[in-house]
Amino acid sequence: MVALDPLERLDAQMADVSDVYVGAGWDSDRYIAGVEAGLRSVICLPFVVSAKVEETGIPDTVVGEMISGQCVAHSEGYWLVYQPETDRFLCFWGTDVDNLGAHGIFGSPLGCWSA
């Protein structure tokens, strides 16, 4: 299996808005552009982070299990993480990088970031 570069994968998936929630009456183009701009403004050099899987869980994991991935963006306790082995983006939450939780948010980068 060829290792996928986290930042290349992030860029390649940025156009996927299939799981971005847009509320009734919202200007979807403007909202999505704002989510993308916000995410792009906090992209970082990837580094490994770990989190404990919390309720509602994440497919192929067990609540309480520790999982890890490459952090590709973070801001104010919100961590966008890429797992190359599953080719999946997900969110970790927490202000202490040594005590993060994974609360079941996974999908496209913009879908995760807007959650």
Residue pairs with C-beta under 8 A, 6 or more apart in sequence:
3 84
4 82
4 84
4 87
6 46
6 70
6 72
6 82
6 84
7 43
7 46
7 72
9 82
9 84
9 87
10 43
10 72
10 73
10 80
10 82
10 89
10 109
13 89
13 108
13 109
14 36
14 39
14 40
14 109
14 110
16 108
16 109
16 110
16 111
17 32
17 108
17 110
17 111
18 108
18 111
19 107
19 108
19 111
20 31
20 32
20 35
20 108
20 110
20 111
20 114
21 114
21 115
22 28
22 31
22 32
32 110
35 110
35 113
35 114
36 110
38 75
38 113
39 73
39 80
39 109
39 110
39 113
42 73
42 74
42 75
43 72
43 73
44 71
44 72
44 73
44 74
46 70
46 71
46 72
46 82
47 70
47 71
48 68
48 69
48 70
48 71
49 68
49 69
49 70
49 71
49 79
49 81
49 92
49 97
49 100
50 66
50 67
50 68
50 100
51 66
51 67
51 68
51 79
51 81
51 92
51 93
51 94
51 100
51 101
51 102
52 64
52 65
52 66
52 100
52 101
52 102
53 61
53 62
53 63
53 64
53 65
53 66
53 67
53 101
53 102
54 63
54 101
54 102
54 103
54 104
55 63
55 103
55 104
56 103
56 104
57 63
57 104
58 67
58 90
58 102
58 104
58 106
59 106
60 86
61 67
61 102
67 83
67 102
68 81
68 83
69 81
69 82
69 83
69 84
69 90
70 81
70 82
70 83
70 84
71 79
71 80
71 81
71 92
72 80
72 81
72 82
72 109
73 79
73 80
73 113
74 80
77 93
77 94
77 95
78 91
78 93
78 113
79 91
79 92
79 93
79 94
79 100
80 89
80 90
80 91
80 109
80 112
80 113
81 89
81 90
81 91
81 92
82 88
82 89
83 89
83 90
88 106
89 106
89 107
89 108
89 109
89 112
90 102
90 105
90 106
90 107
90 112
91 102
91 103
91 105
91 106
91 112
91 113
91 115
92 100
92 101
92 102
93 100
93 101
93 102
93 103
94 100
94 101
105 112
105 115
106 112
